[in-house]
Amino acid sequence: MKGLPNDNGLFMPSKIPSLPKGFFDNIEQYSFSEIALEICRTLIGDIISDDKLQSIAKHAVNFPAPLVSLDERTHILELFHGPSLAFKDFGARFMAQLMSHFNRGEDKELTILVATSGDTGGAVAAGFYKTPGIRVVILYPSGKVSHLQEKQLTTLGHNITALEIDGTFDDCQALVKQAFLDKDLNYKQRLSSANSINIARLIPQSFYYVEAYKQLQDKSTPLVFSIPSGNFGNLTAGLMASKMGLPVDQFIAATNANDVVPEYLSTGKYTPRPSVRTLSNAMDVGNPSNFARMLDIYCSTWNNMKEEISGYSYGDQETTAAVKAVFDSTGYILDPHGAVGYLAFKDYQKSNKNVQGIILETAHPAKFIDTVEETIGQSVNIPERLAILADKTKVAIPMSIDFASFKEWLMEF
Ligand SMILES: *Cc1c(COP(=O)(O)O)cnc(C)c1O
């Protein structure tokens, strides 16, 4: 519920426990939500009753993560079958379930404030939609999110309220930060955040690594995961799954031009810098917040980390060339983020012949429809759940970047 500890660090489990023996041997007998339940029992089973955990796991994992093979050794894990078409749906749904549990017995509603540059807001809105006792206020920069992203934020109604801020994403974030520091507001309202570095958004991301392993036909060829990364939450969740016992040979940190982690892996030097814009824009991060968690897992030792993680980075031209090459040779349509993961696995494979790879496909190609259609020269199907938004009416409250008016509105909310 707290999100961030007082010392400005990040929450981490004090120890990452192992999953029960026999779990991985019998993995094919488990459904996706049973896998989620087993991981929850192991990680947080001492703070939530088993009945409740069962209900949380069932509700959090209510869409599939299918593994699609491009060839015998190259598999794509599709993480985009949730409501907002990106893997962030897993974290948002699970967090909504947990917050609603810990919020029980409170008379006063909990108000979650989120600033978004596009994607996170959509996942959080869908994840918390109709969650009892919780309402969500999303601040987004007017004119700076895509048309469909705006519809994802502004058409749900019920407990989701969108504020269209006449400013930038940074302005939105500044308003949210100031609200958390404001005494009057915190006296009047119960405020919380759905920040992406909340550990509750990381835990559920370990579920699908195990779900992917379950679906492998061949479990004896060494397995590597290639993870298109920005803030490195997804990769950190994979490391946690491996520490819990999942048999993984290697992790691949795949980035666009924002390559501070691959650079660290090859040089031992970590040099955060301002992010640069790329086509795989959900990975445009110059100082990844979960790098601290990765260091923690490897006891801050470069040698330990580079044993288990290999880093690769690619420019936009290589990325679109990969989208085209994969489409031309297999008919499969990658989005620009998945394409970065694909390139990294192919490069890793060149010097490691006897491996199989699972590439995390973090978003549906329809989310990046302009780039993808231009690259493959063909139209991309828009999934029904996104297409129907086009006809829905946008409802948003326009607001300036002036804190006093935001505060006045929120006091009366
Ligand atoms: C957020 C996001 C990423 C980056 O994930 P991290 O956990 O921040 O590394 C990659 N791809 C897509 C589509 C995303 O939305």
The ligand as an SDF file (V2000), in Angstrom:
LIG
                    3D

 15 15  0  0  0  0  0  0  0  0999 V2000
    6.5990   -0.9250  -20.1370 C   0  0  0  0  0  0  0  0  0  0  0  0
    6.9390   -1.6410  -21.4030 C   0  0  0  0  0  0  0  0  0  0  0  0
    8.2090   -2.2310  -21.6260 C   0  0  0  0  0  0  0  0  0  0  0  0
    9.3440   -2.1190  -20.6380 C   0  0  0  0  0  0  0  0  0  0  0  0
    9.1490   -2.9330  -19.5150 O   0  0  0  0  0  0  0  0  0  0  0  0
   10.0470   -2.7070  -18.2180 P   0  0  0  0  0  0  0  0  0  0  0  0
    9.4860   -3.6240  -17.1940 O   0  0  0  0  0  0  0  0  0  0  0  0
    9.8940   -1.2600  -17.8510 O   0  0  0  0  0  0  0  0  0  0  0  0
   11.4440   -3.0410  -18.5960 O   0  0  0  0  0  0  0  0  0  0  0  0
    8.4170   -2.9330  -22.7900 C   0  0  0  0  0  0  0  0  0  0  0  0
    7.4650   -3.0150  -23.7320 N   0  0  0  0  0  0  0  0  0  0  0  0
    6.2450   -2.4600  -23.5720 C   0  0  0  0  0  0  0  0  0  0  0  0
    5.2540   -2.5720  -24.6610 C   0  0  0  0  0  0  0  0  0  0  0  0
    5.9260   -1.7560  -22.4050 C   0  0  0  0  0  0  0  0  0  0  0  0
    4.7170   -1.1930  -22.2650 O   0  0  0  0  0  0  0  0  0  0  0  0
  1  2  1  0
  2  3  1  0
  2 14  2  0
  3  4  1  0
  3 10  2  0
  4  5  1  0
  5  6  1  0
  6  7  2  0
  6  8  1  0
  6  9  1  0
 10 11  1  0
 11 12  2  0
 12 13  1  0
 12 14  1  0
 14 15  1  0
M  END
$$$$
